[in-house]
């Protein structure tokens, strides 16, 4: 791990690199036109995404991802319909919010109500921003889906049928952002009316490719089924099924699966033993279990420790 005093220098280096790349994109140079430069930078960023996902130092990952996000948004000013850039910004907002903003919120629960409010608002803002970009991204595959969050349910279902497997990443990360913001405002009327539309996205996603991102479409479905009451579409039995399927598809290596099973399913059915077993198993899993998803597994370990600290608040 880098010493803490290195992080300001690291952030400055990232910002400087981003500024240089942005200058190239916006001004062009003698051999590259502006559009070509933007596409090149977007391609480089896409090829570099595995390096972010392998990073296990959360401080380094947070700094790098934040800088990358702003650079990508800036590049979109020059190429607003570039599907590669749009996907990167939706995925980046989803990952940054879940991995870092929600963790800050979790750490403040039961300790500092003002910080909980602050980080809840930040998380909702970033997820909603991701949903906005997600609509723009989905519209590149089927134009009416630019209004994905506001279309009437039957109309939305009809348009989703026009998507093919090529649109799976766009559909997944848009659903992630939408689900994230709804999960942070479970009692609002807006959430109650939006949930059936989110379910339409999740259902189409599972039909198109249940294996994407190591079975994560099942994880999104499981969290929704475990998070809400039966009147809002919640179903613990279905949640259990989807968690089990996600566990099989990820070969037990993606620690977000047992983390979310503990956080949502075990708490919903008030199974303290299952909650404890899943979280302790995460903390005992070697860090080398899944190098390709080192960042998400590091986040899972951090959040597992935070959840165990709150066990007496969550079980009665």
SEDREN-363006 format. One record per residue (C-alpha): x, y, z; residue number from 1. Coordinates in steps of 0.02 Angstrom, whole numbers, plus 50000, padded with zeros to 5 digits. Layout:
<atoms>
[[X,Y,Z],NUM]
...
</atoms>
This chain:
<atoms>
[[50000,50000,50000],1]
[[50061,50175,49961],2]
[[50101,50289,50110],3]
[[49960,50413,50143],4]
[[50072,50562,50102],5]
[[50086,50497,49924],6]
[[49902,50515,49885],7]
[[49898,50705,49856],8]
[[50041,50682,49732],9]
[[49949,50537,49651],10]
[[49791,50641,49632],11]
[[49890,50783,49555],12]
[[49970,50663,49432],13]
[[49801,50592,49381],14]
[[49727,50765,49357],15]
[[49878,50820,49256],16]
[[49864,50667,49145],17]
[[49678,50697,49123],18]
[[49708,50878,49078],19]
[[49835,50830,48946],20]
[[49718,50702,48870],21]
[[49572,50822,48873],22]
[[49677,50954,48787],23]
[[49719,50830,48651],24]
[[49536,50786,48630],25]
[[49472,50964,48625],26]
[[49610,51048,48524],27]
[[49668,50907,48414],28]
[[49846,50899,48350],29]
[[49936,50895,48184],30]
[[49898,50711,48151],31]
[[49734,50679,48241],32]
[[49565,50762,48221],33]
[[49460,50797,48374],34]
[[49339,50653,48346],35]
[[49480,50530,48317],36]
[[49569,50589,48474],37]
[[49413,50567,48581],38]
[[49384,50393,48511],39]
[[49565,50347,48544],40]
[[49559,50406,48724],41]
[[49394,50317,48751],42]
[[49468,50158,48681],43]
[[49621,50174,48794],44]
[[49509,50200,48946],45]
[[49403,50049,48901],46]
[[49556,49939,48880],47]
[[49620,50001,49048],48]
[[49462,49960,49146],49]
[[49529,49789,49205],50]
[[49669,49883,49295],51]
[[49539,49976,49399],52]
[[49446,49815,49438],53]
[[49606,49728,49495],54]
[[49653,49868,49616],55]
[[49635,49815,49799],56]
[[49693,49976,49882],57]
[[49531,50071,49909],58]
[[49613,50242,49932],59]
[[49707,50226,49769],60]
[[49553,50160,49678],61]
[[49442,50301,49741],62]
[[49562,50437,49685],63]
[[49591,50358,49515],64]
[[49408,50322,49479],65]
[[49351,50497,49529],66]
[[49476,50577,49411],67]
[[49432,50457,49271],68]
[[49247,50495,49291],69]
[[49269,50682,49269],70]
[[49382,50656,49119],71]
[[49253,50544,49037],72]
[[49113,50668,49067],73]
[[49222,50804,48991],74]
[[49256,50697,48838],75]
[[49069,50671,48816],76]
[[49054,50858,48786],77]
[[49146,50828,48622],78]
[[49067,50659,48582],79]
[[48893,50655,48664],80]
[[48834,50497,48574],81]
[[48993,50393,48592],82]
[[48930,50227,48664],83]
[[49100,50180,48733],84]
[[49114,50341,48834],85]
[[48933,50335,48890],86]
[[48955,50157,48953],87]
[[49114,50205,49045],88]
[[49030,50350,49135],89]
[[48875,50248,49184],90]
[[48983,50104,49246],91]
[[49100,50226,49332],92]
[[48960,50317,49424],93]
[[48883,50152,49478],94]
[[49048,50083,49541],95]
[[49108,50244,49623],96]
[[48944,50270,49714],97]
[[48927,50092,49776],98]
[[49109,50065,49820],99]
[[49147,50231,49902],100]
[[48999,50346,49934],101]
[[48887,50210,50004],102]
[[49030,50146,50110],103]
[[49050,50319,50186],104]
[[48864,50319,50222],105]
[[48874,50145,50299],106]
[[49019,50197,50410],107]
[[48919,50345,50477],108]
[[48760,50247,50518],109]
[[48724,50250,50704],110]
[[48867,50373,50732],111]
[[48836,50536,50640],112]
[[48662,50575,50572],113]
[[48721,50728,50477],114]
[[48851,50626,50382],115]
[[48722,50492,50345],116]
[[48610,50624,50267],117]
[[48754,50701,50169],118]
[[48815,50536,50095],119]
[[48638,50476,50061],120]
[[48607,50633,49959],121]
[[48774,50614,49869],122]
[[48738,50432,49828],123]
[[48564,50473,49761],124]
[[48636,50616,49657],125]
[[48770,50506,49578],126]
[[48652,50361,49546],127]
[[48526,50480,49465],128]
[[48666,50551,49359],129]
[[48709,50374,49307],130]
[[48527,50343,49263],131]
[[48526,50501,49155],132]
[[48679,50443,49059],133]
[[48605,50268,49053],134]
[[48454,50334,48960],135]
[[48569,50421,48837],136]
[[48667,50259,48816],137]
[[48514,50149,48791],138]
[[48447,50271,48662],139]
[[48597,50228,48553],140]
[[48526,50052,48540],141]
[[48341,50101,48530],142]
[[48299,50287,48524],143]
[[48138,50289,48631],144]
[[48236,50220,48780],145]
[[48312,50393,48807],146]
[[48160,50413,48922],147]
[[48184,50245,49007],148]
[[48143,50310,49181],149]
[[47979,50394,49133],150]
[[47899,50283,49000],151]
[[47735,50198,49047],152]
[[47764,50017,49095],153]
[[47685,49934,48944],154]
[[47772,50053,48826],155]
[[47938,50022,48912],156]
[[47916,49833,48900],157]
[[47880,49847,48715],158]
[[48036,49950,48683],159]
[[48146,49837,48789],160]
[[48098,49693,48674],161]
[[48194,49783,48537],162]
[[48358,49765,48629],163]
[[48477,49624,48589],164]
[[48627,49552,48679],165]
[[48740,49693,48620],166]
[[48645,49811,48737],167]
[[48670,49704,48893],168]
[[48810,49810,48971],169]
[[48706,49968,48946],170]
[[48552,49885,49018],171]
[[48646,49814,49168],172]
[[48733,49974,49224],173]
[[48579,50080,49195],174]
[[48479,49957,49302],175]
[[48616,49963,49434],176]
[[48603,50152,49449],177]
[[48413,50151,49449],178]
[[48407,50014,49580],179]
[[48536,50106,49685],180]
[[48436,50266,49695],181]
[[48272,50175,49730],182]
[[48352,50071,49868],183]
[[48404,50231,49957],184]
[[48225,50298,49956],185]
[[48122,50142,49988],186]
[[47972,50228,50067],187]
[[47941,50364,49937],188]
[[47791,50362,49820],189]
[[47908,50385,49673],190]
[[47997,50223,49719],191]
[[47834,50126,49726],192]
[[47786,50182,49551],193]
[[47961,50157,49479],194]
[[47991,49980,49543],195]
[[47884,49891,49410],196]
[[47980,49984,49274],197]
[[48147,49936,49350],198]
[[48085,49757,49358],199]
[[48050,49764,49171],200]
[[48235,49808,49142],201]
[[48294,49669,49257],202]
[[48182,49539,49175],203]
[[48243,49585,49002],204]
[[48423,49582,49063],205]
[[48405,49405,49129],206]
[[48330,49348,48965],207]
[[48470,49425,48862],208]
[[48619,49368,48966],209]
[[48610,49304,49144],210]
[[48800,49274,49146],211]
[[48856,49455,49119],212]
[[48985,49517,49244],213]
[[48996,49347,49331],214]
[[48808,49326,49353],215]
[[48777,49501,49420],216]
[[48604,49518,49335],217]
[[48543,49389,49461],218]
[[48622,49492,49599],219]
[[48523,49647,49549],220]
[[48364,49544,49544],221]
[[48402,49464,49712],222]
[[48431,49631,49798],223]
[[48267,49701,49733],224]
[[48171,49546,49787],225]
[[48250,49551,49961],226]
[[48241,49739,49988],227]
[[48056,49776,49973],228]
[[47894,49716,50049],229]
[[47778,49597,49957],230]
[[47663,49743,49912],231]
[[47807,49822,49816],232]
[[47860,49661,49731],233]
[[47977,49592,49862],234]
[[47991,49402,49876],235]
[[48120,49321,49993],236]
[[48101,49153,49907],237]
[[48142,49228,49739],238]
[[48285,49324,49818],239]
[[48359,49162,49884],240]
[[48346,49083,49711],241]
[[48436,49228,49627],242]
[[48573,49238,49759],243]
[[48605,49052,49735],244]
[[48612,49071,49547],245]
[[48732,49219,49560],246]
[[48842,49116,49676],247]
[[48850,48974,49549],248]
[[48884,49087,49401],249]
[[49024,49178,49494],250]
[[49095,49010,49553],251]
[[49089,49075,49730],252]
[[49228,49200,49696],253]
[[49131,49364,49692],254]
[[49114,49416,49874],255]
[[48975,49539,49835],256]
[[48858,49390,49825],257]
[[48870,49334,50008],258]
[[48885,49516,50061],259]
[[48720,49567,49983],260]
[[48637,49405,50037],261]
[[48682,49448,50216],262]
[[48638,49633,50201],263]
[[48469,49610,50120],264]
[[48405,49431,50125],265]
[[48467,49380,50299],266]
[[48407,49545,50374],267]
[[48239,49533,50286],268]
[[48203,49359,50357],269]
[[48292,49402,50521],270]
[[48415,49257,50510],271]
[[48557,49317,50621],272]
[[48656,49155,50603],273]
[[48655,49166,50412],274]
[[48704,49350,50421],275]
[[48852,49312,50533],276]
[[48908,49159,50435],277]
[[48908,49248,50267],278]
[[49002,49401,50329],279]
[[49133,49305,50427],280]
[[49163,49194,50276],281]
[[49198,49350,50172],282]
[[49325,49413,50299],283]
[[49411,49243,50301],284]
[[49422,49228,50111],285]
[[49600,49252,50044],286]
[[49628,49415,49952],287]
[[49694,49317,49804],288]
[[49532,49223,49772],289]
[[49478,49325,49618],290]
[[49613,49447,49558],291]
[[49509,49507,49410],292]
[[49380,49575,49533],293]
[[49501,49627,49669],294]
[[49421,49798,49693],295]
[[49244,49734,49719],296]
[[49306,49598,49836],297]
[[49403,49728,49937],298]
[[49244,49832,49948],299]
[[49148,49677,50005],300]
[[49273,49646,50144],301]
[[49262,49826,50202],302]
[[49072,49827,50201],303]
[[49064,49656,50287],304]
[[49161,49727,50434],305]
[[49047,49880,50442],306]
[[48890,49771,50439],307]
[[48952,49656,50576],308]
[[48978,49809,50685],309]
[[48792,49849,50666],310]
[[48724,49675,50697],311]
[[48627,49722,50854],312]
[[48541,49864,50761],313]
[[48486,49750,50619],314]
[[48418,49602,50720],315]
[[48287,49609,50854],316]
</atoms>
